[in-house]
Amino acid sequence: MPRGQPSKQTQFRLPPWALQFIERAAAQRHTTKTQVVLDALQCLQEQELEELMAEGYESLPAQDELLDGPGAFGGHGTRPAW
């Protein structure tokens, strides 16, 4: 976490395996336990964003449907010459 960035101390309970993982990862990476948790949260946040984007792309019509559908190109019904 960059210095000078506001933060708030928080307490929560973790199962032993989670605490052991955080401590081991911090030691291996030569960083703080806080940074390990922040990295994990950022990874989760990025994963959720990727999933949301994938769902959005899956719900879009195929590109050909967009170009051939009614209302394409201002409702003229033909594709421009370009």
N, CA, C and O atoms as a GROMACS GRO file, in nm:
protein
  328
    1MET      N    1   0.085  -0.116   0.000
    1MET     CA    2   0.000   0.000   0.000
    1MET      C    3   0.090   0.123   0.000
    1MET      O    4   0.180   0.134   0.083
    2PRO      N    5   0.067   0.215  -0.093
    2PRO     CA    6   0.151   0.335  -0.100
    2PRO      C    7   0.141   0.418   0.028
    2PRO      O    8   0.034   0.432   0.087
    3ARG      N    9   0.255   0.471   0.068
    3ARG     CA   10   0.258   0.555   0.188
    3ARG      C   11   0.175   0.680   0.165
    3ARG      O   12   0.166   0.732   0.053
    4GLY      N   13   0.113   0.728   0.272
    4GLY     CA   14   0.033   0.848   0.264
    4GLY      C   15  -0.109   0.824   0.220
    4GLY      O   16  -0.192   0.916   0.222
    5GLN      N   17  -0.138   0.703   0.178
    5GLN     CA   18  -0.274   0.671   0.136
    5GLN      C   19  -0.357   0.642   0.261
    5GLN      O   20  -0.312   0.567   0.348
    6PRO      N   21  -0.478   0.699   0.272
    6PRO     CA   22  -0.557   0.677   0.393
    6PRO      C   23  -0.594   0.529   0.408
    6PRO      O   24  -0.624   0.460   0.311
    7SER      N   25  -0.592   0.484   0.531
    7SER     CA   26  -0.630   0.347   0.561
    7SER      C   27  -0.697   0.345   0.698
    7SER      O   28  -0.690   0.442   0.773
    8LYS      N   29  -0.761   0.236   0.727
    8LYS     CA   30  -0.830   0.221   0.854
    8LYS      C   31  -0.799   0.083   0.909
    8LYS      O   32  -0.810  -0.017   0.839
    9GLN      N   33  -0.761   0.080   1.034
    9GLN     CA   34  -0.731  -0.048   1.096
    9GLN      C   35  -0.859  -0.128   1.114
    9GLN      O   36  -0.962  -0.075   1.156
   10THR      N   37  -0.852  -0.256   1.082
   10THR     CA   38  -0.967  -0.344   1.090
   10THR      C   39  -0.926  -0.476   1.153
   10THR      O   40  -0.812  -0.521   1.138
   11GLN      N   41  -1.019  -0.535   1.223
   11GLN     CA   42  -0.993  -0.667   1.282
   11GLN      C   43  -1.098  -0.764   1.232
   11GLN      O   44  -1.216  -0.732   1.226
   12PHE      N   45  -1.054  -0.883   1.196
   12PHE     CA   46  -1.147  -0.989   1.159
   12PHE      C   47  -1.080  -1.122   1.187
   12PHE      O   48  -0.958  -1.130   1.200
   13ARG      N   49  -1.160  -1.224   1.197
   13ARG     CA   50  -1.109  -1.358   1.229
   13ARG      C   51  -1.082  -1.436   1.101
   13ARG      O   52  -1.158  -1.428   1.005
   14LEU      N   53  -0.973  -1.510   1.103
   14LEU     CA   54  -0.937  -1.595   0.991
   14LEU      C   55  -0.911  -1.737   1.043
   14LEU      O   56  -0.863  -1.754   1.155
   15PRO      N   57  -0.941  -1.836   0.962
   15PRO     CA   58  -0.905  -1.972   1.002
   15PRO      C   59  -0.752  -1.986   0.998
   15PRO      O   60  -0.685  -1.911   0.928
   16PRO      N   61  -0.699  -2.080   1.073
   16PRO     CA   62  -0.553  -2.095   1.080
   16PRO      C   63  -0.485  -2.108   0.943
   16PRO      O   64  -0.378  -2.052   0.922
   17TRP      N   65  -0.546  -2.182   0.850
   17TRP     CA   66  -0.481  -2.200   0.720
   17TRP      C   67  -0.465  -2.067   0.647
   17TRP      O   68  -0.365  -2.045   0.578
   18ALA      N   69  -0.563  -1.978   0.660
   18ALA     CA   70  -0.557  -1.849   0.592
   18ALA      C   71  -0.447  -1.761   0.651
   18ALA      O   72  -0.371  -1.698   0.578
   19LEU      N   73  -0.439  -1.758   0.782
   19LEU     CA   74  -0.335  -1.679   0.847
   19LEU      C   75  -0.196  -1.734   0.813
   19LEU      O   76  -0.103  -1.658   0.788
   20GLN      N   77  -0.184  -1.866   0.812
   20GLN     CA   78  -0.055  -1.927   0.776
   20GLN      C   79  -0.017  -1.891   0.633
   20GLN      O   80   0.099  -1.861   0.605
   21PHE      N   81  -0.114  -1.893   0.542
   21PHE     CA   82  -0.087  -1.857   0.404
   21PHE      C   83  -0.041  -1.712   0.394
   21PHE      O   84   0.058  -1.684   0.326
   22ILE      N   85  -0.112  -1.622   0.460
   22ILE     CA   86  -0.076  -1.480   0.455
   22ILE      C   87   0.064  -1.458   0.512
   22ILE      O   88   0.144  -1.385   0.453
   23GLU      N   89   0.094  -1.520   0.624
   23GLU     CA   90   0.227  -1.504   0.684
   23GLU      C   91   0.336  -1.560   0.595
   23GLU      O   92   0.442  -1.499   0.579
   24ARG      N   93   0.312  -1.677   0.535
   24ARG     CA   94   0.411  -1.739   0.447
   24ARG      C   95   0.431  -1.654   0.321
   24ARG      O   96   0.544  -1.633   0.278
   25ALA      N   97   0.321  -1.607   0.262
   25ALA     CA   98   0.332  -1.526   0.141
   25ALA      C   99   0.405  -1.395   0.169
   25ALA      O  100   0.485  -1.350   0.087
   26ALA      N  101   0.378  -1.334   0.283
   26ALA     CA  102   0.446  -1.209   0.318
   26ALA      C  103   0.596  -1.231   0.334
   26ALA      O  104   0.677  -1.151   0.287
   27ALA      N  105   0.633  -1.341   0.399
   27ALA     CA  106   0.775  -1.371   0.418
   27ALA      C  107   0.843  -1.399   0.284
   27ALA      O  108   0.954  -1.351   0.260
   28GLN      N  109   0.778  -1.475   0.197
   28GLN     CA  110   0.837  -1.509   0.067
   28GLN      C  111   0.852  -1.386  -0.022
   28GLN      O  112   0.949  -1.375  -0.097
   29ARG      N  113   0.757  -1.296  -0.014
   29ARG     CA  114   0.757  -1.177  -0.100
   29ARG      C  115   0.828  -1.058  -0.036
   29ARG      O  116   0.840  -0.952  -0.097
   30HIS      N  117   0.873  -1.076   0.086
   30HIS     CA  118   0.939  -0.967   0.160
   30HIS      C  119   0.850  -0.844   0.164
   30HIS      O  120   0.893  -0.732   0.133
   31THR      N  121   0.726  -0.865   0.204
   31THR     CA  122   0.629  -0.757   0.213
   31THR      C  123   0.547  -0.776   0.340
   31THR      O  124   0.574  -0.865   0.420
   32THR      N  125   0.447  -0.693   0.358
   32THR     CA  126   0.366  -0.701   0.479
   32THR      C  127   0.246  -0.794   0.457
   32THR      O  128   0.208  -0.822   0.344
   33LYS      N  129   0.189  -0.840   0.566
   33LYS     CA  130   0.067  -0.920   0.558
   33LYS      C  131  -0.046  -0.837   0.499
   33LYS      O  132  -0.130  -0.888   0.425
   34THR      N  133  -0.048  -0.708   0.532
   34THR     CA  134  -0.150  -0.620   0.475
   34THR      C  135  -0.140  -0.617   0.324
   34THR      O  136  -0.241  -0.624   0.254
   35GLN      N  137  -0.019  -0.609   0.271
   35GLN     CA  138  -0.002  -0.604   0.126
   35GLN      C  139  -0.045  -0.735   0.061
   35GLN      O  140  -0.101  -0.733  -0.048
   36VAL      N  141  -0.021  -0.846   0.126
   36VAL     CA  142  -0.065  -0.976   0.073
   36VAL      C  143  -0.217  -0.978   0.063
   36VAL      O  144  -0.272  -1.022  -0.039
   37VAL      N  145  -0.286  -0.931   0.166
   37VAL     CA  146  -0.432  -0.928   0.164
   37VAL      C  147  -0.480  -0.830   0.057
   37VAL      O  148  -0.575  -0.862  -0.016
   38LEU      N  149  -0.418  -0.714   0.044
   38LEU     CA  150  -0.457  -0.618  -0.059
   38LEU      C  151  -0.438  -0.675  -0.200
   38LEU      O  152  -0.522  -0.655  -0.287
   39ASP      N  153  -0.327  -0.746  -0.221
   39ASP     CA  154  -0.302  -0.809  -0.351
   39ASP      C  155  -0.411  -0.912  -0.382
   39ASP      O  156  -0.458  -0.921  -0.495
   40ALA      N  157  -0.448  -0.991  -0.281
   40ALA     CA  158  -0.552  -1.092  -0.300
   40ALA      C  159  -0.686  -1.027  -0.331
   40ALA      O  160  -0.760  -1.075  -0.417
   41LEU      N  161  -0.718  -0.919  -0.261
   41LEU     CA  162  -0.844  -0.848  -0.287
   41LEU      C  163  -0.845  -0.786  -0.425
   41LEU      O  164  -0.948  -0.788  -0.493
   42GLN      N  165  -0.733  -0.732  -0.468
   42GLN     CA  166  -0.725  -0.674  -0.601
   42GLN      C  167  -0.743  -0.782  -0.707
   42GLN      O  168  -0.810  -0.760  -0.808
   43CYS      N  169  -0.684  -0.898  -0.684
   43CYS     CA  170  -0.699  -1.010  -0.777
   43CYS      C  171  -0.846  -1.051  -0.787
   43CYS      O  172  -0.896  -1.074  -0.897
   44LEU      N  173  -0.913  -1.061  -0.675
   44LEU     CA  174  -1.054  -1.096  -0.673
   44LEU      C  175  -1.138  -0.990  -0.745
   44LEU      O  176  -1.229  -1.023  -0.820
   45GLN      N  177  -1.106  -0.864  -0.721
   45GLN     CA  178  -1.178  -0.755  -0.786
   45GLN      C  179  -1.162  -0.762  -0.938
   45GLN      O  180  -1.259  -0.745  -1.012
   46GLU      N  181  -1.040  -0.787  -0.985
   46GLU     CA  182  -1.014  -0.797  -1.128
   46GLU      C  183  -1.087  -0.917  -1.188
   46GLU      O  184  -1.142  -0.909  -1.299
   47GLN      N  185  -1.088  -1.029  -1.116
   47GLN     CA  186  -1.157  -1.149  -1.162
   47GLN      C  187  -1.307  -1.124  -1.177
   47GLN      O  188  -1.368  -1.164  -1.276
   48GLU      N  189  -1.366  -1.057  -1.079
   48GLU     CA  190  -1.509  -1.027  -1.085
   48GLU      C  191  -1.540  -0.933  -1.201
   48GLU      O  192  -1.643  -0.948  -1.267
   49LEU      N  193  -1.453  -0.835  -1.226
   49LEU     CA  194  -1.473  -0.744  -1.337
   49LEU      C  195  -1.466  -0.819  -1.470
   49LEU      O  196  -1.548  -0.796  -1.559
   50GLU      N  197  -1.369  -0.910  -1.483
   50GLU     CA  198  -1.357  -0.989  -1.605
   50GLU      C  199  -1.482  -1.075  -1.626
   50GLU      O  200  -1.529  -1.090  -1.739
   51GLU      N  201  -1.536  -1.132  -1.519
   51GLU     CA  202  -1.657  -1.213  -1.529
   51GLU      C  203  -1.776  -1.127  -1.573
   51GLU      O  204  -1.855  -1.169  -1.658
   52LEU      N  205  -1.788  -1.009  -1.516
   52LEU     CA  206  -1.896  -0.918  -1.556
   52LEU      C  207  -1.884  -0.878  -1.702
   52LEU      O  208  -1.984  -0.871  -1.775
   53MET      N  209  -1.762  -0.850  -1.745
   53MET     CA  210  -1.741  -0.812  -1.885
   53MET      C  211  -1.775  -0.929  -1.976
   53MET      O  212  -1.836  -0.910  -2.081
   54ALA      N  213  -1.735  -1.050  -1.939
   54ALA     CA  214  -1.765  -1.168  -2.020
   54ALA      C  215  -1.916  -1.188  -2.031
   54ALA      O  216  -1.967  -1.218  -2.139
   55GLU      N  217  -1.987  -1.171  -1.920
   55GLU     CA  218  -2.133  -1.184  -1.923
   55GLU      C  219  -2.194  -1.079  -2.015
   55GLU      O  220  -2.288  -1.108  -2.089
   56GLY      N  221  -2.141  -0.958  -2.011
   56GLY     CA  222  -2.191  -0.851  -2.098
   56GLY      C  223  -2.167  -0.881  -2.244
   56GLY      O  224  -2.255  -0.858  -2.327
   57TYR      N  225  -2.048  -0.932  -2.278
   57TYR     CA  226  -2.018  -0.966  -2.416
   57TYR      C  227  -2.106  -1.081  -2.464
   57TYR      O  228  -2.152  -1.081  -2.579
   58GLU      N  229  -2.131  -1.178  -2.377
   58GLU     CA  230  -2.215  -1.291  -2.416
   58GLU      C  231  -2.358  -1.249  -2.443
   58GLU      O  232  -2.427  -1.311  -2.523
   59SER      N  233  -2.404  -1.143  -2.377
   59SER     CA  234  -2.541  -1.099  -2.396
   59SER      C  235  -2.558  -1.009  -2.518
   59SER      O  236  -2.670  -0.980  -2.559
   60LEU      N  237  -2.447  -0.964  -2.576
   60LEU     CA  238  -2.455  -0.881  -2.696
   60LEU      C  239  -2.490  -0.966  -2.817
   60LEU      O  240  -2.450  -1.083  -2.823
   61PRO      N  241  -2.564  -0.911  -2.913
   61PRO     CA  242  -2.589  -0.985  -3.036
   61PRO      C  243  -2.459  -0.998  -3.116
   61PRO      O  244  -2.365  -0.920  -3.098
   62ALA      N  245  -2.456  -1.096  -3.203
   62ALA     CA  246  -2.337  -1.115  -3.286
   62ALA      C  247  -2.314  -0.991  -3.371
   62ALA      O  248  -2.408  -0.915  -3.397
   63GLN      N  249  -2.190  -0.969  -3.413
   63GLN     CA  250  -2.157  -0.849  -3.488
   63GLN      C  251  -2.239  -0.840  -3.617
   63GLN      O  252  -2.284  -0.731  -3.653
   64ASP      N  253  -2.259  -0.951  -3.685
   64ASP     CA  254  -2.338  -0.948  -3.809
   64ASP      C  255  -2.482  -0.905  -3.781
   64ASP      O  256  -2.542  -0.833  -3.861
   65GLU      N  257  -2.536  -0.949  -3.667
   65GLU     CA  258  -2.671  -0.910  -3.632
   65GLU      C  259  -2.679  -0.758  -3.608
   65GLU      O  260  -2.778  -0.695  -3.642
   66LEU      N  261  -2.574  -0.703  -3.552
   66LEU     CA  262  -2.572  -0.559  -3.529
   66LEU      C  263  -2.570  -0.482  -3.661
   66LEU      O  264  -2.635  -0.379  -3.674
   67LEU      N  265  -2.495  -0.534  -3.758
   67LEU     CA  266  -2.482  -0.464  -3.887
   67LEU      C  267  -2.603  -0.486  -3.977
   67LEU      O  268  -2.638  -0.397  -4.055
   68ASP      N  269  -2.667  -0.603  -3.967
   68ASP     CA  270  -2.779  -0.635  -4.056
   68ASP      C  271  -2.915  -0.608  -3.995
   68ASP      O  272  -3.016  -0.616  -4.065
   69GLY      N  273  -2.920  -0.579  -3.868
   69GLY     CA  274  -3.047  -0.563  -3.801
   69GLY      C  275  -3.119  -0.436  -3.840
   69GLY      O  276  -3.060  -0.346  -3.899
   70PRO      N  277  -3.249  -0.430  -3.807
   70PRO     CA  278  -3.324  -0.308  -3.837
   70PRO      C  279  -3.265  -0.189  -3.762
   70PRO      O  280  -3.226  -0.201  -3.646
   71GLY      N  281  -3.260  -0.078  -3.828
   71GLY     CA  282  -3.208   0.042  -3.765
   71GLY      C  283  -3.058   0.060  -3.782
   71GLY      O  284  -3.003   0.163  -3.745
   72ALA      N  285  -2.993  -0.041  -3.839
   72ALA     CA  286  -2.849  -0.027  -3.861
   72ALA      C  287  -2.826   0.082  -3.965
   72ALA      O  288  -2.905   0.095  -4.058
   73PHE      N  289  -2.725   0.157  -3.953
   73PHE     CA  290  -2.687   0.264  -4.044
   73PHE      C  291  -2.798   0.367  -4.059
   73PHE      O  292  -2.828   0.412  -4.169
   74GLY      N  293  -2.858   0.402  -3.948
   74GLY     CA  294  -2.956   0.509  -3.950
   74GLY      C  295  -3.090   0.467  -4.010
   74GLY      O  296  -3.168   0.553  -4.049
   75GLY      N  297  -3.116   0.339  -4.020
   75GLY     CA  298  -3.244   0.292  -4.068
   75GLY      C  299  -3.256   0.288  -4.219
   75GLY      O  300  -3.366   0.270  -4.272
   76HIS      N  301  -3.147   0.305  -4.291
   76HIS     CA  302  -3.153   0.306  -4.437
   76HIS      C  303  -3.159   0.164  -4.496
   76HIS      O  304  -3.197   0.147  -4.612
   77GLY      N  305  -3.123   0.064  -4.416
   77GLY     CA  306  -3.136  -0.074  -4.460
   77GLY      C  307  -3.024  -0.122  -4.550
   77GLY      O  308  -3.022  -0.241  -4.583
   78THR      N  309  -2.934  -0.038  -4.590
   78THR     CA  310  -2.820  -0.082  -4.672
   78THR      C  311  -2.693  -0.039  -4.603
   78THR      O  312  -2.688   0.058  -4.529
   79ARG      N  313  -2.592  -0.116  -4.632
   79ARG     CA  314  -2.461  -0.082  -4.574
   79ARG      C  315  -2.397   0.026  -4.658
   79ARG      O  316  -2.412   0.028  -4.780
   80PRO      N  317  -2.325   0.117  -4.594
   80PRO     CA  318  -2.253   0.220  -4.671
   80PRO      C  319  -2.143   0.157  -4.755
   80PRO      O  320  -2.102   0.044  -4.730
   81ALA      N  321  -2.097   0.229  -4.853
   81ALA     CA  322  -1.996   0.178  -4.947
   81ALA      C  323  -1.858   0.165  -4.883
   81ALA      O  324  -1.773   0.096  -4.938
   82TRP      N  325  -1.835   0.226  -4.772
   82TRP     CA  326  -1.702   0.218  -4.714
   82TRP      C  327  -1.681   0.082  -4.664
   82TRP      O  328  -1.575   0.051  -4.610
   0.00000   0.00000   0.00000
